[in-house]
Amino acid sequence: MRKTIEWLIALTLAGTLAGCATTQPPVRIQEAIGTMNAHMPEYVAEANAALESGEHPDAERLTGVGVRLQEGMEALDRWAEGENIQQEGGEQ
């Protein structure tokens, strides 16, 4: 009986994850992500330039945060458009 329950839990989790991987976000979310991604490179570039010109003590760290934010938005945009996103070291 215990093995049956373990298999049912494993199959339920696998089915749930498979459904999440193939589900597209709602159109409103797709449009919002697209809009944010369209403006993100400009915002990040302006923020990074201001950090560097202002000699902020954490400029290097904050510049990296902006770049990672931009990369994250690009990944979300690809997902919202239905593209397969691969992480380093394997598929998602």
C-alpha positions in Angstrom: 0.0 0.0 0.0 2.8 2.4 0.9 4.5 1.9 -2.6 1.2 2.6 -4.3 0.8 5.9 -2.4 4.4 6.8 -3.2 3.9 6.1 -6.9 0.6 8.1 -6.9 2.4 11.1 -5.3 5.2 10.9 -7.8 2.9 10.7 -10.8 0.8 13.5 -9.5 3.8 15.8 -9.1 5.1 14.8 -12.5 1.8 15.6 -14.1 1.5 18.9 -12.3 5.0 20.0 -13.4 4.4 18.9 -17.0 1.2 21.0 -17.1 3.0 24.1 -15.7 5.8 23.7 -18.4 3.3 23.8 -21.3 0.9 26.5 -20.0 1.1 29.9 -21.5 0.5 33.0 -19.3 -2.6 35.1 -19.9 -2.5 37.7 -22.7 -2.5 40.6 -20.2 0.6 39.1 -18.5 2.3 38.6 -21.9 1.6 42.2 -22.9 2.9 43.5 -19.5 6.1 41.5 -19.8 6.6 42.7 -23.4 6.1 46.3 -22.4 8.5 46.0 -19.4 11.1 44.2 -21.6 10.9 46.9 -24.3 11.8 49.7 -21.8 14.1 47.7 -19.5 17.4 48.1 -21.5 17.0 51.9 -21.6 16.3 52.1 -17.9 19.2 49.8 -17.0 21.6 51.7 -19.2 20.6 55.1 -17.7 20.8 53.7 -14.1 24.2 52.2 -14.8 25.5 55.4 -16.3 24.2 57.4 -13.3 25.9 55.0 -10.9 29.2 55.2 -12.7 29.2 59.0 -13.1 28.1 59.6 -9.5 30.9 57.4 -8.0 28.4 55.5 -5.9 30.3 53.2 -3.5 28.2 50.2 -4.5 28.2 51.0 -8.3 29.7 47.7 -9.4 27.3 45.6 -7.4 24.2 47.7 -8.4 25.3 47.7 -12.0 25.3 43.9 -11.9 21.9 43.9 -10.4 20.5 46.0 -13.2 22.1 43.7 -15.8 20.7 40.6 -14.1 17.2 42.2 -13.9 17.4 43.0 -17.7 18.4 39.4 -18.4 15.5 38.1 -16.2 13.0 40.3 -18.1 14.3 39.0 -21.4 13.9 35.4 -20.2 10.3 36.2 -19.0 9.6 37.8 -22.4 10.8 34.7 -24.3 8.7 32.5 -22.0 5.6 34.7 -22.5 6.1 34.5 -26.3 6.2 30.7 -26.0 9.9 30.1 -26.6 11.7 27.2 -24.8 14.0 28.6 -22.1 17.1 26.7 -21.2 19.1 27.3 -18.1 22.8 26.7 -17.9 23.3 23.0 -17.2 19.9 21.7 -18.4 16.4 22.3 -19.6 13.7 23.9 -17.7 
